[in-house]
Amino acid sequence: MPDIFSDLPIRADQDRVFDAVSTPAGLDAWWTKRSEGERAPGAPFQLWFGPEYDWRASVTKCVPNAEFELLAASPAPSNSLSGEPAPPA
């Protein structure tokens, strides 16, 4: 699956945007129905969208107010939440 990139202005403080994409409370406000985790490299994350979409991930990158990346574990339709294809088994 190809990556999709968008550039759009957000009228909010950088720390508020980072919190929205890297904390359970922030994610639950706009993306997940429920999530758990800590924003520290190697930390596990749970992203619950409903009974059929209960994803597990781990934090692979966390640079405060700059970058946050999760790598999805099974079960997920791909190996990362960015849509990269899973490696061959």
C-alpha positions in Angstrom: 0.0 0.0 0.0 1.5 3.4 -0.9 2.0 6.0 1.8 -0.2 9.0 1.8 1.3 12.3 2.9 -0.6 15.5 3.6 0.5 18.9 4.5 -2.1 20.9 6.4 -2.0 23.8 8.8 -3.1 23.2 12.3 -3.9 26.1 14.6 -2.8 24.7 17.9 0.3 24.7 20.0 2.9 22.1 18.9 2.7 20.3 22.3 -1.1 20.0 22.0 -0.8 18.4 18.6 1.9 16.0 19.8 -0.2 15.0 22.8 -3.2 14.3 20.4 -1.1 11.8 18.4 1.0 10.3 21.1 -1.1 9.8 24.3 -4.0 7.5 24.9 -6.3 10.5 25.9 -5.3 12.4 22.8 -5.8 9.4 20.5 -9.1 8.5 22.1 -10.4 12.1 21.4 -10.2 11.7 17.6 -9.1 8.2 16.4 -9.5 5.2 18.8 -12.4 4.2 20.9 -9.9 3.2 23.6 -6.1 3.1 23.8 -3.4 2.4 26.4 0.3 3.0 26.4 3.2 5.2 27.2 5.1 7.4 24.8 8.6 5.8 25.4 10.6 3.9 22.9 9.9 0.1 23.3 6.7 0.7 25.2 3.6 -1.3 24.3 0.5 0.4 22.9 -3.0 -0.9 22.6 -5.3 0.7 20.0 -8.9 -0.5 20.2 -11.3 0.6 17.5 -14.0 -2.0 18.2 -14.2 -5.8 18.7 -12.8 -6.6 15.2 -9.9 -4.1 15.4 -7.9 -4.5 18.6 -4.4 -3.6 17.6 -1.2 -4.0 19.6 1.9 -1.9 18.8 5.1 -0.8 20.2 6.6 2.7 20.2 9.6 2.8 17.8 10.3 6.5 17.8 9.4 9.3 20.2 11.0 12.7 19.9 8.9 15.1 22.1 6.9 17.6 20.0 8.4 16.3 16.8 8.0 12.6 16.0 6.0 9.7 17.2 5.9 6.3 15.5 4.3 3.0 16.3 5.0 -0.5 14.9 1.9 -2.7 14.8 2.1 -6.2 16.1 -0.3 -9.0 15.2 -3.2 -8.8 14.5 -3.0 -5.9 12.1 -3.5 -5.6 8.4 0.1 -4.5 7.9 3.3 -4.4 10.0 3.0 -0.7 10.8 0.3 1.8 11.4 1.6 3.8 8.5 0.5 1.1 6.1 3.8 -0.5 5.1 3.4 -4.1 3.9 4.3 -6.8 6.3 7.6 -8.6 5.7 7.5 -12.1 4.3 7.1 -14.8 7.0 
